[in-house]
């Protein structure tokens, strides 16, 4: 197990959901996602992932592979990938073909992150899958089938992913539970934990994964990605005001409501009950909000505890320029911590 993995040694990446703002449409969200991808590429972030969700007015990345092709075509070097594709919604062959296409378009830049949850409500699941009765228990077999379609060893098989077969497309397992940690460890795959909205089992799950990891052809030692929320601004007060958009998004989720991302308000007073505030703050425990010094201090404390290999950042900020600035502030923190290590 790795020891003393300082913040300056950690890779930083971006998770984007093509968030649709109130009063805007998906086309606007796609333009902002492209602009964000170009900026974070220049800032030195390692990858730009997008997530599959359905039937959510705030999320425009439902056709994830299509949107990744758009992002890949507008960038030059940053890795692009899914965070993730919800595998039970698709046939493994089709996923292999889609990501084989992406890897053929953008060689050496494509990651395939896989989730086992549906990424939506049950009624939408039925609309997505029609008569397919895919269950969580079938996920390991779907994963094996997908790996087979991507493998060069499938050359003698009767069914081939064209393109896809034999291409270098690293697979990542996503999750927020012990079961996902156990499968990632058993399969010897890198593990990305959804700590940005489901942090309850985070430390327990990644500890299990590290202790039980079995090396594979893809990975010789454990690799953990933690997804977190970061909202950085020049002043703490400004950052916390920007964060009210994130809080309102989470609050609507608790209330089983769904709206586009709402603009920030001065504070949340009167908008949630004490119980709702507690629930949202528990959900958002892995969130880093504030001025540069605050975010740097809190991220260093987080890394001392978690010892992850990579931090993937998502930032639900209504104003696009403020979102770009948040990532710029974080990039400057990263640069500073790396310089501290080199001295």
ABEGO torsion letter per residue (X at the ends): XBBGBBAAABBBBBBBAGBBBBGBBAAAAAAAAAAAAAAAAAAGBABBBBBBBBGBAABAAABAAAAAAAAAAABAABBBBBOBBBAAABBAAAAAAAAAAAAAABBGABBBBBBABAGBBAAAAAAAAEABBBBAAAAAAAAAAAAAAABAAAAABABBBOBGBGBBBBBBBBEABAAAAAAAAAAGBBBBBBAAABAAAAAAAAAAAAAABBBBAABABBBBBBBBBBBBBABAAAAAAAAAAAAAAAAAAAAGBBBBBBBBBABABGABBAAAAAAAAAAAABBBBEBAAAAAAAAAAAAAAAGBABBBBBBBBABAAAAAAAAAAAAAAAAAAAAAAAX
